[in-house]
């Protein structure tokens, strides 16, 4: 494995800082029980890893989701992006829109909150 040059490292850091982060609404579904949980994330790309990690460690703050995970196993769960928000929203508008859209999807799918 070769080390990155200083220039390559700086370019990689700059590219990481400039990446587009998509906010939006997601669903976690349990095929065995039919349950659905709806959540929102400022960064959809990292949401599933964060949720799956806490469930695998049995440390999820969402007790009903954790109980279902333990009862049915990880293979029964899927993660689905329901909606992505536009990038140009200000943080305040983005957060307000996320709140509005997550309420819509929870109502639409009769889902539980994450």
N, C-alpha and C positions, 0 to 999 in steps of 0.2 A: 504494500500500500504506500503510495507516494503522498507526501505532505503537500498541501496547497501552498502556493506562493502567497505572499502578502497581498498582491494585487488580486489574485483569484479569490482569496478569502474576503477581501473588501467588497468585491463584486457580488459574491454570494450573500453577504450580509445585506447589502443594498437591495438585492433582488428580493430577499425575504421580507424586508421592511416595506417594500412597495407592492407586495402581492395583494390581490383583490380578495377581500373577505366577504363572503355572502352570508347575510343574516336571513333568518326565515323560520318557518314552522315545520315541525317534524312529528311523525307518529311512530310509536313503538307498539307493535302488535304481537299478541300471543296467539298462535294458531291453535293450541290445545284448548284454551279457555274462551277464545273469541274476544278477550278484553283488548281495549285500545287505550293508550295513554298519549296525550298530546302535549308537546312542549315547544318552547321557543329558544332560539340560540342566536347570539350575535355572530357566531362563526359556525355554520353548519358543517364545515369540514372536520371539526374536532368534536362535535356533539356525540356521535355514536361511540367513539373511543372512550370519552369521559363517562358516559352512562354505562357502557359494558364493563369498564374497569370497576366502577363502584359496585355493580351487581356481582361480578366475579369475586370481589373481596368481601361480599356480604355487608357492605357499608353504605348502601343506597339510603338516602334520606326519605325515599318514597316507599313506605312500608308495604303497600299493596303490590307494587311492582316487584319488590324484593321477594315477597312471599310467592308470587306467581313464578318468578325466575327459579327459585329453589324447588318449587313443586313440580314444574314441568321441564326444566332444563333449558340451557342456552339455545339448543337447536330449534326450539319452538318459537323463538323470537326473531322479529325482523325490524329493521329501521327503514323508514321511508320519508323522504323529503316531500312535504305537501306543497310548500310554497316558498319561493325565494323573493326577497325584497330588493328593490333597486338600490344600487350602490350610492347614489347621490343624496340619499336622505341624511339630514343632520342627525346627530345622535339623539336629540330630543324627539324629533319626528319619527325616527326609526323605532325608538323604544315605545312610543305611543302606538304606532302602527302594529308593532309586534303584539302588544297587549290586545289590541282590537282584533287582530287576525287569529290569535290563539283562542280567544273567546268564541269566535265564529266557528272554528274547526272543532272545538270541544262540543259545542252545541250541535253542529252538523253530524258528528259521528258518535254522539252520546258517549264521549270519552272522558277518562279521568285525567287529572292534571299531573304533569311532571314538573 
